[in-house]
């Protein structure tokens, strides 16, 4: 698994620029301070300069030359950074990002960015996880800095430096070049807002990959598998799973497509407020009346629906087609009090399919009253989303919603709960919720009375439902023609019958009646009721 790293210290302060830029020639040697992520310590990398571009120096770790790095690989990196990208053959990563997002800092008074190709020391050998690249703000300071967690000394290279992995990441590959675009955004972002929250910074870096035309599908695919990953709270920081990167990227792409294009992302980068407040400030700067929480409620639906043809396109993407998995799928009802849990600023997708008849589907939801939830219901007809509904919740976190014609007009329903706490609540917050579903199936019955061929004083009254009715049994009432009640609301029993008489589930319901010798069959009437409604009636001489 690849991850990106943007910082190894907190709240760095920018150092003043050097008076004169260095003068380099290809073949020059240089030592760099780098990070061993397996123990969070620094070590020294011996490297050689193999390319000087218009906007970059490319150094290669000596131990990796002609092993994981070749002259062709170096040239591919230089060309991508200086000259050409998939998004624009006439502009490289440097031009696209500086012209669109902002300018990098310049501690060394040199416009060129150092790119160090090295085998990043990480967890690849022990866990199969590797750091694809990183930017360290330590290098934007002078001398020695103390790690705020361990107190260990960290030495600065005092240059604008991107570290790009060479093993197992192939140098010069599309994946490798996308990491260059990703890490360069971190450098730019640091200049304007060094304290930005990780989810925004990483989302902007993945957006930079998209902006330069590189594939972000690995991160999107990870999010599709785990769509309940929080957008805002990253449990392992920069080493969080790729699903968190996918969520952050899709969020920034959604803002790009619906709220101002690249300018909204540039505004977020340059805005020195952090986190959710940064998003709200950027929206306000563009004159939008919506807040983060409202857009999040639309965004979570767009991730599942992805259809630009409904609701003026707010539930779709132009440049991605996410397909998040459902957390649960139901086809048979009722479902009673199913419990689950969701992270703050994350969503679950729960599917209900009309497989057992048709009628209204009644959904109930119960959330923790200490937090704020948003619950959306997506209705599908013929495989296409047709309606997005909001489930109103009480102050206690309770809500219910009825979907009409479930199983006919509406074939599938997706319940989308999300936990959306107040913006000032920080930390890894999660909360439990429960839901239930009941289908008020519109079942029809065929009913009739059958005399026993062997015992003529016995009659069987039969009810054949059109669909599975579960444990909700039909009941029968027996009366005389003059209104005397003999039996009232007696549950009918499940019986076996000939194959051609069975329901789709193979179940019939019957009641056996004994007639004393002094009672004529024609004097007896019967009525069958289901869910309080009469579904059949007759006498012992006539079948209905």
KOLVOVO-388433 format. One record per atom (N, C-alpha, C, O): y, x, z. Coordinates in pm, whole numbers, plus 50000, padded with zeros to 5 digits. Atoms other than C-alpha are relative to their C-alpha. Layout:
% KOLVOVO-388433
YXZ;...
END
This chain:
% KOLVOVO-388433
498815008450000;500005000050000;501245008850000;501335018250079;498764992450005;503425013549908;501064993250082;501094981050092;498835005449932;506515009350118;501185009049971;501035020449927;498774992350018;510095020750096;500635002150136;500464993950226;499314997449874;512125036250372;501445003549971;501735011549882;498584997950029;515895035750390;500735007350111;501855011850090;499244994349889;516775050050729;499055005250106;498004999250130;500784995449885;515405070851014;500885001650123;500405006050227;499155000649882;518425068351244;500824987449994;500914981049889;499205012149995;520655040151354;501485003450005;501895013250066;498554999649993;524395035551299;500575014149978;501285019250065;499424986850027;525235069251137;501484998849966;501944988449919;498594999550038;528855079251087;500155009549882;499575020349881;499864992250121;529935092450748;500765012950027;501765013150099;499364987149983;530835129050733;501025002349889;500894996549781;499034997050106;533825142750540;499355008149889;498385015449912;500574993150115;533155156450194;500255015050009;501225019650070;499824985650007;532675193550134;501175003249906;501544995049822;498844996250081;535555212249975;499615002549855;500314998349763;500384996350136;533675225349672;498544996649975;497694999250060;501395002950033;530505213349497;499245012949972;499855022949931;500794988050029;527655238249461;499865002249850;500044992949770;500244996650140;526955256149133;498535003749985;498075013650042;501444997950015;523315253749026;499645003549856;500395000649762;500624997750131;521175265948738;498534996450012;497924997950118;501425003250000;517715254348639;499215012350043;499455023449994;500784989149945;515205275648827;500425004250139;499715011750206;499544996749865;517245278349145;499074994050105;498484983450086;500835004349888;515365275149472;500884993850109;502044997650126;499265006049889;516395253249764;499014994450101;497934989650066;500805005949893;515005242350098;500634986750041;501854985450050;499545013349960;515225205750203;499324995950131;498164999250154;500615006549885;514675188150532;499444986549954;500124978849887;500665012750036;512215159350488;499334994350125;499255000950229;500585007149886;510485134350715;498494998749983;498004994949876;501445002849994;506805133450808;499854986550070;500034985550192;500045013649945;506285095950857;498804997750091;498764987850164;501155001849912;502965100851032;500345002950145;499684998050237;499604997049861;504755114851338;501524999750020;502015003350127;498545001449993;508475108751262;500715013250033;501745013250100;499364987049980;509265145851267;500535005249867;500204999949761;499504993750121;511125167851020;499205012549968;498635018950057;500584987550044;509705196250816;500815004949880;501634997549826;499234994150109;511045219350545;499185000049872;498005003749872;500635000350132;510215214750176;500635010949914;501855011249897;499534990050097;510505244449940;499944993849861;498904988749820;499935006850129;511635231849600;500785008349899;501545017349935;499344993250111;512845243649261;500704989849912;500194978849889;499245008850088;515495228249035;499445000849858;499385011649799;500585000250135;513945217248704;500844992249900;500554992849780;499155007150096;516655195248553;501364997550062;501484994250181;498645003649961;520415190648571;500484989549901;500674992449783;499545010850086;521545157248434;501474997450017;502155004250095;498595003749987;524915141348391;500334994950139;501424997050192;499775006149869;524465123048721;499015004650106;499024999250217;501044996449903;521595141048895;499575014549990;499705020949886;500824987949994;519825172649003;498594995450033;498394987050121;501385003649969;516045169948997;499275012550049;499035021949973;500784989349937;514195192849237;498564995350017;498304983450036;501425003149984;510405194549263;499445008850111;499665020950114;500694992449896;508415204849569;499095010249932;498305006749844;500734989350068;506875238249475;498504997549996;497845000649897;501455002349996;503375227949583;499544989149904;498354987949877;500375011150088;503485198049346;500235003149853;499824995349766;499714996850140;504655215449028;498705003149924;497875011149968;501184999250086;502045212848751;498744995050069;497634997050020;501125006649931;499855194849002;500174984949991;499314978049937;499675014350016;501445160449029;501274998049920;501614986749884;498745000950075;504695168548846;499965009549882;499605021249897;499974992250123;505045180848488;501414999749941;502234991649984;498695000650065;508055188648267;500294986249939;501434981649942;499805013350057;507515155048094;500394990050107;501264981550085;499665009049891;507605136848426;501435001850046;502134992050072;498624997249961;510855153948521;500974994249899;501974988049936;499115005250104;512425144848188;500074984850002;501134979149977;499985014749991;511405108348228;500904995350114;501624985550101;499155003749887;513105107148567;501475002249964;502314993649989;498604997250038;516275123648433;500514989849900;501624984749914;499565009450104;516425101048129;500244986150059;501224979550025;499835013249939;515955069548338;501254999750088;501974989750088;498835000049911;518625079748587;501305001649923;502324995749959;498774996950073;521135092448330;500264991049880;501404986949857;499785004850137;520585075347997;499514985949969;500244978249906;500625012050056;518275045647952;499054993450099;498305000150170;500915007949916;516465017848138;499444988649917;499974985549810;500525011750073;514324988348030;501044988949984;501004981649885;498985010550008;517294965448100;501075003349897;501654994349837;498924995950090;519724985747887;499695014049947;499865023850021;500334986850056;518645014247654;501185009649995;500995021649978;498824991550008;522225027247657;500565003850137;501555011150145;499524996849866;522655029448035;498845003450092;497794996950088;501004996349903;520685046648305;500194993050133;501104984850149;499955006149868;520065036848665;501365002250065;501934993150125;498724996849936;523225054448782;501114991049949;501854985250029;498925008050055;525545036248545;499854985250034;500824978750074;500205014249974;523995001948590;500354996650144;501064986950170;499795003449859;524075002948968;501435002850045;502004995150123;498624997249957;527475019549010;500994990449935;501994986749998;499105009350066;529114996448757;499834985850050;500744977650038;500295013749957;527474965448906;500084998250150;500624988250198;500155001949856;526874971249276;501045007550082;501555002250181;499044992249923;529204998749396;499765014949981;498835019049912;500074985650013;529735036049426;499255006450117;499305001250228;500674992949890;527625060649628;501025007950082;502135010250036;499134990949923;529135081849907;500025013849933;499345015949833;499884986750063;530055118049832;500305010550105;501415015750112;499804990449892;529565141150126;500195014249949;500835022350016;499984986350049;529225172249908;501025002249888;501035012849825;498984998750104;532125165649669;499385003249864;499925011049786;500734997850125;529635164849381;499514986449952;498814979450025;500375013350050;529135134049163;498504998749976;497984987649967;501445000750029;525505143349100;499214996550127;499535000750238;500915004149893;522745127849311;498785009249997;498225011849890;501224992049991;519885149849431;498794990650002;498754981050078;501285007250001;516435136349347;498915010250029;498685019349949;501064990749960;513635154449528;498654993249977;498344983150040;501355004950027;510145148549388;499045007750090;498905019950076;500854993449901;507675155849667;498854990950039;498884978750017;501105007749942;504415145049820;500444995950141;500315003650236;499505004849871;505855123850101;498865000150102;497784995050074;501004999749893;503965129950425;499994986450069;500974982550134;500055013949952;502795095250528;498614997050053;497975005550115;501305004549946;499635075550611;498944998749891;497924992249911;500895002450114;497935077950273;498585005150027;497614998349993;501334994549976;495055100150383;499254992350107;498044990550097;500675006649887;494345081250706;499834985049981;498834979450024;500035014650009;495125045050614;500084994649858;499914982649836;499825004950137;495645043450239;501374994149976;501624988549869;498635004950014;499295033950297;500915011949970;500765022650029;499114988950032;502025054950143;501444995449986;501724983849955;498565002450016;505805057350138;500375004349858;500275016049824;499714997350141;506895054849774;501295008049984;501455015249885;498744992850007;510335068749846;500884996150117;500604986250185;499105003649892;513165068950096;501365006649982;501515016649912;498664994449985;516835075250160;500245001550150;499974992250226;499734997649858;517865090550494;501495001750023;502095010949966;498574998449970;521405085250629;500315012350083;501475015850100;499764987349931;520925116950832;500755009649909;501605017249953;499404990750096;521945135350516;501464997149973;502135005049905;498585003250014;525345118150527;500805004650121;501955000550141;499324994349883;526225136950845;499895015249995;499195020849912;500024985549997;526795173050933;499275005050124;499374999450233;500654993549887;524685195451149;498774992750049;497934988549970;501185005649936;522185180951393;500334986350058;501364984450123;499875013749949;521755144151477;498814997350090;497725002550065;501095003549910;519655129951760;499404986649959;500114976949936;500695012750024;517045103651687;500264990950120;500004994850233;499645008649887;518175073551897;498804995450081;498954991350196;501205004549928;514585065051992;499335011350077;499045009950196;500734989049936;512955098452065;500915010950055;500495018750141;499104989249959;516005120552114;499755012949926;500435022949952;500334987850075;514475145751872;501155003949908;501844995249855;498924995650090;516915166951671;499614997849854;498475000249815;500195002250143;517275158051303;501095007549926;502275005949957;499044991750071;518945181851062;500374993749865;499524988349795;499495006250121;521085170350773;499995009849883;500285021649900;499864992250123;520885182750414;501434999849949;501805007949864;498585001250034;524545172050380;500224998249850;501115004349791;499905003250143;524035158650027;499564985649980;498954979650068;500545013050039;523365125649850;498615002549943;498465008449836;501374995950031;519585127749834;499064988050002;499064980050095;501085009950007;516755104849723;498675007550001;498485016949925;501344994349994;513175113749816;499054990849923;498964978949955;500905008150082;510625101749557;498605005950007;498415017849981;501384995349981;506875104149616;499365004049867;499664998349763;500754995750119;504585122249371;498504997750013;497774999449916;501435002649981;501205113449521;499814989850112;500204992150226;500675003550125;499755088449474;500904993949893;500414990249786;499115006250098;502855075049294;500145009149878;500555020649894;499904991650120;502765087848931;501475002749963;502244993349943;498634996350034;505975106648850;500314995949856;499534998749765;499595004150134;507815092048553;499414987049953;499764982149845;500555013150036;505765060048550;501054989350026;502054991750093;499085011149975;507485026248549;500134997350149;501224994650198;499955002149855;506535022248915;500845010850068;501645007950157;499244989149940;507935056349000;501484998949973;502305001650061;498595001450035;511195049948817;500644988350073;501824988650107;499465011449926;511575016348987;500375004050143;501314998550201;499694995349865;511505034549321;501335007550001;502095006650097;498714993250010;514415056249206;501134989850003;502124991550075;498995010750000;516405024549131;500124993750138;501224990750184;500035006249866;515365010049467;500745008650102;501595003750176;499414991249899;516365040249674;501475002849973;502245004950067;498594997650031;519645045549490;500884988850055;502004991350099;499245010849940;520785011049604;500215002450148;501294999650200;499844997149857;520145021649964;501155009850023;501935008350117;498914990249988;522475051149912;501354993249981;502294995550059;498765007350025;525175028549766;500324990850118;501454990350166;499795009749891;524695002350038;500505007050126;501355001850198;499604992849879;525065028450310;501485003150000;502125002850106;498574996850006;528535037650189;500864988550052;501844990650122;499175011549966;529845002350239;499624993650134;500484988750207;500465007149880;527714988850524;498795007150058;497665002950035;501134992049949;525595014650709;499134992850102;498034997350133;500755007049894;524464989150970;499344987249952;498904979250034;500555012550052;523174961750741;498564997950047;497815007550065;501375003249958;519994943850849;499025003249888;499365002549769;500984994750094;516834955850682;499664990249889;499494994349774;500445009650102;515954923550500;501024998849888;500654997049772;498985000450104;519274923050316;500005013049920;500085012749798;499984987150069;519214960150237;498815001449906;498975005649791;501194998950085;515644959150106;500034989749887;499594992649776;499885009950106;516304927049916;500935004649890;500665002449772;499074994750100;519274943349744;499375011449920;499635012849801;500664989150072;517144973749657;498974994849900;498875000049790;500915006150097;514454952249499;500794993349888;500374993449772;499135005950102;517244933749320;500495010849903;500605008349783;499594988950087;518434967649187;498905003749902;499185007149788;501124997750091;514964972949042;500024989849887;499884993349770;499895010650100;515274939448864;501185002449908;501075000749786;498784997850077;518804947948751;499795010849894;500355010049785;500284989150094;517524979648584;498824997049908;498475005149823;501085004150089;514654960848420;498625004150043;497685003549963;501324995949953;511794973248635;499264988350064;499864978750112;500885010749954;508874952048745;499974999450153;499795009650220;500075002049855;508964937349096;498794991350034;498714985950145;501105009649984;505744917549052;499075003550115;498464994550174;500874996349888;503794937549312;500504993750130;499714988850210;499435005949879;506164925449582;499944984849994;499684978350095;500095014650015;506234889949443;498574995450025;498364985350093;501415003749980;502424888849434;499625000550147;498874992050195;500284999149856;502264900149796;500584988050074;499954982750165;499395011849938;504654872149892;499214987449967;499054978650052;500795011750039;502564846849698;498784998450089;498394987150122;501185000449914;499564855849913;500354996850145;499554991050218;499565002449862;501554854050238;501424994350000;502355000950046;498645005750009;504494830350178;500594996250134;501774992550142;499465002849867;504824824550551;500605012450066;500835012650186;499314988049951;506374859350586;501484996750020;502124991049932;498605003149970;509784856750750;500935007549907;500745019349880;498964993550080;512754863750527;500825009550085;501205020350038;499014993149917;514844876550818;499395009750100;499935020550123;500594991949893;512524890751086;498825008149946;497805002449909;501034991050051;510474920950977;499325006850119;499955015150185;500634995449876;507914929151250;499815015150009;499825020750118;500224985549997;507314965351147;501155007649934;500995019149891;498854993350060;510754973251013;499735003849856;499224995749778;500184995450138;510634994050696;498545001149961;498225001849842;501424999050030;506854996350725;499334986350000;498104985450007;500575013550009;506404958550709;499274998349868;499495005849773;500825002350118;503984944750454;500874996449879;502014992149894;499245002350123;505054940750092;500424985549983;501354982649907;499615014150011;505194902950133;501424997950049;502124989050000;498635001249950;508424907550329;500995004949895;502074999149878;499164995350110;509894927750044;500094989449891;501164987049834;500005010550102;508844900149805;500904988550037;501614983149952;499135010949955;510584873750015;501475003949984;502284996049934;498604995650008;513794894250035;500485001049856;501614997549825;499634999150142;513764900949661;500244986249940;501254984049874;499855013550056;513234864349569;501274993450054;501924985849982;498775005649944;516084854849803;501225005249924;502094997449884;498854994450072;518524878849635;500024995449855;501094992849799;500055004950138;517324868349290;500464985649993;501154981749899;499575014049996;517834831849386;501524999150011;502144991049943;498544999849990;521414839449493;500625004349868;501624998649823;499514995250130;521934858649169;499994988949896;500954987349821;500155010250105;520704829748955;500804987450027;501194980449933;499375012849967;522394801249141;501385001350065;502104991350074;498764998749924;525384815649326;500825012249961;501305019650048;498994990250038;527394839849119;499535012549930;500345021449906;500464988450074;525174865148942;500125012950078;500115012750201;499934987049930;525474902449019;501185001150096;501115008750192;498824998949913;528894897149179;499704995650143;500245001450237;500325004449864;527414878249475;499225010950075;499415012850195;500764989249937;525004907249541;500935011650034;500845017450142;499044989449974;527784932749509;500884996650120;501215005350201;499185004349886;529864912349754;499255001450131;499825005450232;500824998449880;527004911950004;499915014750039;500025018150157;500094985749973;526634949849972;501295005350061;501265013250155;498714994749958;530344956250022;500524993550129;501434998750193;499565007249881;530704931150307;499455006950124;498255009350133;500444992649882;530554948650644;499464991250111;499014996450213;500755008549907;529294918150831;498535001249965;498185005449855;501424997350017;525534918450873;499164987450007;499584977350065;500985010649989;522534895850832;500464986949939;501124986749835;499675013350048;522964858550789;501514998449985;501974991849892;498545000950009;526694861850855;500525006449872;501515001849815;499604993650125;526934885250556;499804990649881;500644990149791;500255009750108;525384858750330;501064989150003;501624985649899;499005010749989;527714831750461;501385004849958;502134997349894;498704994650038;530744854250416;500125001549849;501164998549791;499984998650146;529814861750054;500104986549932;500834985049834;499935013450057;529264824849979;501414994450013;501944988549919;498645005049979;532644816250129;500985007049907;501925000849858;499104992550088;534314843749925;499984994649858;500964995849785;500125005750134;533044826849609;500334985149997;500234978749893;499585013949996;534194792649724;498884990050013;499104978149990;501125009349984;530754777749791;500074993550138;500415000050237;499965007249873;530544751250061;498675000550074;498624997050192;501314999349935;526854756750135;499895012350089;500505022750064;500284989049910;525654778550419;498585005349976;497794999549902;501304993650012;522644801550449;498864990150025;497924989449947;501105008949963;520494775150621;499754989349894;498604985749869;500165010250104;521144749250349;499355005949876;498494999749814;500584993550119;520344773550070;498565004050027;497725003249938;501394996749966;517224785150254;499104987849978;497994989249927;500805012250016;515994748950255;499734997149853;498674991949819;500225001450144;516454747749876;499095011049947;498215008549864;500744988350048;515024782549825;498504998750026;497695002049940;501435001149968;511734775450002;499314990149906;498144991949873;500565009550097;511204745649769;499915006449862;498925004649792;500004993350130;512144766149462;498845009749988;498275011249880;501124990650004;509504791849555;498704993149962;497844999349899;501235007250032;506814765149523;500124992249869;499204992449787;499845008950115;508214741649258;500295008049873;499645006049770;499544992050114;509954766549025;500144991649873;499474994249773;499775008950114;511174739348790;501504998049984;502154991950069;498565000950024;514664741748641;500424986649943;501614984349920;499695012850063;514434706648497;500344989050100;500774978250060;499725010449901;514884687648824;501155004350090;501375016250114;498904997849904;517874684249059;500975010949953;501365019750030;499024990550056;520184703948827;499565014650012;500395023650015;500534986450005;517904734248840;499965007550130;499585019350130;499944992349874;518304743249209;498625003650053;498515011850144;501354997449951;514524743449256;499205008449901;498005006249882;500724991850095;513674769648997;500615013749982;501735016450026;499574986550037;513954805548875;499985001349849;499164995149781;500024996450141;514804818548532;499195012749977;498545014149873;500574986650021;513474853848583;498715002750077;498145013550063;501284998549930;510444848748810;499274986750000;499864976249976;500825012149994;507614824048843;499045000950118;497835002050099;500874998649883;506304825849201;499034988450014;499354977049979;501025010349977;503134807049289;499395002350138;498275007250149;500524997649865;502724808149668;498794991450031;498694980049987;501205007449964;499394797749811;500334989450105;501304990750180;499855010249896;499064766650023;499255004550125;498205011050117;500634996249874;498224771450389;498794991250029;497784996050079;501105009349983;496024740450403;499994990449881;501034987749822;500145009950106;494684715750145;499134988650050;498044990850102;500725011849951;493584680250228;499774990349884;500624988549797;500355010050101;491814654250014;499504987050062;499464976749995;500555011949935;490394629850268;500794997250127;501275006350195;499105004349893;492214610050533;499284989950090;498334983550046;498794994449939;493144604050808;499835014350048;498715019250065;499924986849938;494184638250941;500814998450127;501954993850123;499325002549874;495114637851305;500385012850071;499535021350098;499454989649912;497324662551492;499465014049969;498875020550055;500374986350037;496624694551302;501115009450045;502285007350014;499014990849942;498344723651479;500145012549915;499175017249856;499754987550072;499954753951317;501225006850060;501815002050157;498884992249948;502654779851371;500755006149883;500145009649782;499194994450107;505524792951160;501035009650060;501555007350169;498994990449958;507844822851187;501394994649970;501564985749886;498615003850028;511614819151198;500375004149858;500065015249815;499574998050137;513074816350848;498825003549909;498865012649827;501174999650087;509664812550691;499554985749978;499974976650050;500455013550032;507904782650539;498494999849979;497905009749936;501405002750032;504394768350517;499954989449890;500844981049878;500225009850106;503054748550222;498654993250024;497614999850019;501205007549964;500534721150309;499814989049897;500694980749876;500255008950114;498924701250028;499174987950040;498194989150115;500755012549984;497744664950034;499774994349860;500734991849786;500345005150132;495914652049727;499374986250012;498534983950099;500525013749998;495164615449654;498664999049931;498604996049811;501344999950058;491414617049599;499164988050042;498104985849983;500895010349944;490104587149795;500584986049988;500354977650075;499465013450019;491954557249660;501485000549978;502035011049945;498575000350020;495514546249635;500644991250105;500024981850156;499275006949895;498134533749878;501055009250055;501265020150001;498944991849942;500914547150095;499395011250085;498425009150158;500364988749914;500544581550256;501075001250107;502255002950076;499054999149890;502154582950599;499855013650067;498805016850122;499974986749942;503114617750719;500794999950129;501854993650138;499304998449873;504084626051076;500115014850033;499195022550006;499754985949966;505574658851200;500565000850141;501354992450184;499494997749865;506214672351549;500275014950017;499345023050012;499634986149979;508124704751607;500505002450141;500714993050217;499494996249869;509304723551913;501474995750010;502294999749928;498645005149986;512454706152036;501015010850036;502225008550031;499084989149967;513884739852142;500585006749877;501555014349886;499564993650123;514314750251779;500334989649894;499994977849906;499655008850110;515664735751460;499025002249884;498755013549843;500914999650115;513254727251179;500664993349881;501554984949895;499715007550122;513754716850820;498654996849936;497815005649920;501275004250059;510934696750661;500284993149868;500974982949863;499885005950132;510804689550290;498634994849955;497594999849997;501225005850057;508244668250103;500174999949848;501124994049795;499974999350146;507514675549735;498974990249945;497804990949982;500905009850061;506014647049531;499705004049856;500595007649780;500444996250134;503974654249217;499404987949928;498684979949987;500605010150087;503104630948930;499515007149874;500285014249809;500604993850119;500744642248651;500235015149998;500515020949893;499884985649991;500974678048774;501415005450000;501605017550005;498614995750005;504774679048763;500754995050122;500574983550164;499195004749888;507194677749056;501004989549954;501704991649854;499115010950041;509154645349039;501074996850103;502104991050069;499045003949897;510954641949370;499905009650118;498805013150161;499944991849880;512064663949661;500674991650108;501814987450092;499495008749894;512534644549984;500165007850130;499445017350157;499754994049869;513904654150323;499444991050109;499734979050112;500495007549885;512064643350638;500995001650114;501175012650166;499054999649889;514634634550902;499255001950132;498214995850154;500614997149871;513824647851249;500914995450113;502134996450104;499245004049882;514874634251586;500385012350081;499995023550048;499614989049912;516414655351861;498785006450066;498835017950108;501244994849943;512864659451994;499125006949898;498025011449930;500784993350104;511674674051665;498944991349936;498004996649877;500995009250055;509744642951557;500524993949870;501704990649858;499615006350126;509744629051205;498814993549933;497664997049959;501055006450077;507794606450974;500564995949865;501764993549850;499595003450135;507874598050607;498824993549930;497674997649949;501045007250073;505934574250383;500155002549851;501245001449796;500044997850145;504944582350024;499294988349935;498104986349956;500575011950062;504394550949819;499135003649880;499345013849815;500874998750117;501674547349555;499305013649993;499165019549886;500704987349994;499854578449671;498604998349941;497844989549983;501285001150069;496854583949447;500124993749863;499194994549783;499775005750134;498344565749146;501235006749940;501105016349863;498784993750051;501994573849069;500195014050056;500565023249983;499864987049935;502074602549318;498605005250031;497894999850117;501364994849987;498934623449292;499905010750109;498855012050173;500034989149902;499884652649520;501325000550075;502384997650019;498824998549915;502304658349807;499895013550071;498835017150121;499954987249929;503364692049953;500984998650116;502164995750097;499164999949880;504684692750310;500485014350022;499675023650027;499424986549990;507064722450356;500865001050126;502084999050119;499214997949878;508114728650718;500505014450009;499805023749969;499484986649973;510324758250807;500754999850131;501394990050167;499304998349873;511684770851136;501335006749970;501365017949919;498674995050033;515454775751104;500895000250124;501744991450142;499264999649873;516874786351442;501475003349977;501875006849866;498594996250009;520524792351515;500135014749963;499295022950002;499844986550053;521854823651351;500145010550109;499845022350086;499784990249894;522654840051685;498725003350076;498735012050164;501284996749939;518994839751791;499375011649924;499195010749803;500544988250066;517504873851718;498605002850053;498174997150154;501364996649959;514034888851742;498984992449918;499324983849836;501095006150076;510664878651607;499634986750064;498754986050149;500195013449945;510764841451683;498964992649918;498964993349795;500945008950068;507894818051601;499854987550087;500214987650205;500125012549925;507104782451703;498834992049945;498514992549826;501135008550038;504174758451700;500514986349955;501554981650000;499715013650044;504214725051522;498684993049971;497644999549962;501205007750036;501744697351442;500394989449899;501554985649887;499785010450100;501344671551170;498764991449988;497664995550027;501135009050025;499154642151081;500294992449872;501434991649827;499865007650124;498534621350771;498994988649999;497834990450036;500875011650012;497114586850715;500314992949870;501474990549836;499825007350125;496554569050388;499664985350020;498534981950055;500235014449994;496964531450393;499424995649866;500134990549779;500655002350128;494444526950117;499924985249967;499554977150052;500095013850047;494614494849918;498604997749943;498374998549822;501405001650039;490884488149913;499734985449965;500204976350033;500475013450034;489404457949737;498514999050033;497815009150040;501405002249962;486054442449830;499374989649908;500004979949866;500875010450056;483294424149653;499154994750115;498525002550187;500745005949888;481674399849897;499064989249950;499254983649842;500955010550037;478764375749889;498974997950109;498855006150201;501075003149905;475914359650083;498674999849926;498564994449816;501324998650063;472264366950009;498954994550094;498824999550206;501085005149914;469364346050148;498845009950005;498545016649907;501144991349986;466434365250282;498804993649931;498444982349966;501105006450075;463504359250041;498744997850084;497904989650047;501205001449917;460924362750319;500254990850118;499414982550152;499635008249886;462694346750613;501184991149959;502324995449971;498935008450056;464704317350470;501064995950101;502134991450059;498975003549902;466554311050799;500985011550023;501945009950099;499104988549986;468214345650772;500815001849872;500305000549761;499104997350112;471204353150550;500715013350025;501095016650138;499214987549994;472864386550474;501334997749928;501364993749812;498675000850061;476604386250412;500435014549971;500495022750062;499784986350048;477574417350209;501475001949962;502114993049907;498654996050043;480904435250161;499905013849935;499405023349995;500054987650077;481234462449896;501435005049973;502124999249889;498634995150020;484484482849919;500125008249871;499155014049823;499764992650123;486044498649613;500095015150024;499915023049932;499854985849969;486584531849793;499515002750141;499204993650218;500394995849866;485634551650100;501004994750103;502204996850089;499115005649897;487034533950408;499845007050134;500435002950233;500144992349878;485934559350668;499454991850115;498504984250098;500505006849880;485494545951021;500654986450023;500314979550119;499305012949985;487754515550972;499144989049938;499224986649818;501015009350050;485054488550942;500594986249970;501534981950036;499655014150018;485434453750792;499384991650112;498364995450169;500515009149897;484914424951036;499774986349938;500374982949835;500365013150054;483444390250984;500194989250106;499974991350225;499875011949915;484184355951128;499164988949939;499244986249819;500885011050044;481634327251108;500494987150063;500704986450185;499575013149949;482724290851140;499184989149932;498524991349831;500535011850068;481444256151064;501124994049916;502294997549931;498995006150086;483194234950806;501034991850077;502154989750031;499045007849920;484784214351081;500845008950091;501565003750176;499124990949929;486414246051226;499455006050126;500175013550193;500564994249878;484074255051511;499675014749975;499005018149878;500234985650016;484004292851558;498675003850062;498445001550181;501294995349951;480504307151589;500035015050034;499475019150135;499824985749976;481344344451563;501425003649953;501904998149854;498634996550038;484794360651549;500205015250002;499935021850103;499624985850014;485844395251425;498895009450044;499115018950119;501144991449970;482394410451451;499955011449897;499925008649777;500064989050096;482284445551294;498724999449917;497634997549972;501164999350088;479974447150994;499415014050007;500105023750041;500704987449988;477394474850981;499745006049863;499574999049763;500354993050123;476744501250720;498534997749970;497694999050059;501395002650040;473574493050525;499715007349871;500625011849801;500414994550128;471584507050235;499704988549906;499394977449948;500265010450100;471124488249911;499575006649871;499475018849863;500384994650129;470044492049554;501135008749945;502305006249973;499014990550048;471804520449373;501134993449924;502284997549938;498955006250080;473694497449136;500994992050083;502054988350033;499095007649915;475264479049430;500875008950088;501765004050157;499324991349905;476564509549611;501445003149955;501805002149838;498634995650025;480164521049641;499975014449950;498895020449946;499984985950041;481294555249512;499465009450106;499005020350072;500544991649893;480264569249851;498614995550043;498045001250136;501355004549969;476964550149857;499904991050121;498824989650176;500005007949878;477964527050144;500324985449972;501284982249902;499725014449996;477724489050177;500104995950146;499655003050236;499865005249865;478564468050481;499434985950004;499664977949914;500675012949994;476574438050599;499984994050139;500175000850240;500175007349875;476134411550865;498864990149979;498864982549882;501165008950013;472854392950921;500174988050093;500434989550213;499785012549927;473084356451029;498714992050006;498034990149905;501185008749983;470284335051171;500484985550014;501394982650092;499685014249994;470454297251113;498884992450071;497734992850027;501035008549936;468624274351356;499514989349901;500234986049807;500555010050093;466394248351184;500864987649984;500834981249879;499215012250007;468824220251263;501375002049934;502174992749926;498704997050063;471764237751084;499795002049850;498955009949808;500084998850144;472244233650711;500875011649952;501995013150000;499194989050052;473454264550516;501354995549948;502355002649962;498755004650060;476104243650342;501084997050103;502254995350067;499025002949896;477804237050676;500655012550058;501545011650142;499514987349944;478494273950744;500965006849902;500695007749782;499034992450078;481564293050622;500175013950062;500035015750183;499774986349951;482254330250649;501275005849936;501655002149825;498804993150047;485364351950612;499905014850040;499565018050153;500004985549976;485574390250582;501445004950002;502245001749913;498644994649984;488694408550703;499945015350003;499005021350057;499884985449994;489774444650654;501475003550027;502374999249955;498644996249958;492824459850828;500894987950019;502074988249985;499235011949970;493904425050931;500194990549885;500754979749903;499825008750118;493804410550578;498654994549956;497635001449960;501235006250049;491224386250444;499675005549862;500515005249772;500404994150128;489264402750163;498854992449934;498444996049823;501065008050061;486524376850100;499624988250088;499784988850210;500455011649924;485184342550201;499024992249914;498934994249793;500955008350073;482504317350108;499134992050096;499294992650217;501025007049922;479674294850223;498665006249970;498555014949884;501324994350022;476004302150243;499344994649875;498234998949841;500555005050125;475444282649921;500755005549879;500305004249765;499174995650112;478194298849716;500475014350025;500915017650136;499534986149988;479054335349651;501375001549934;501654995449831;498684997150056;482594347949592;500105014849966;501135019349917;
END
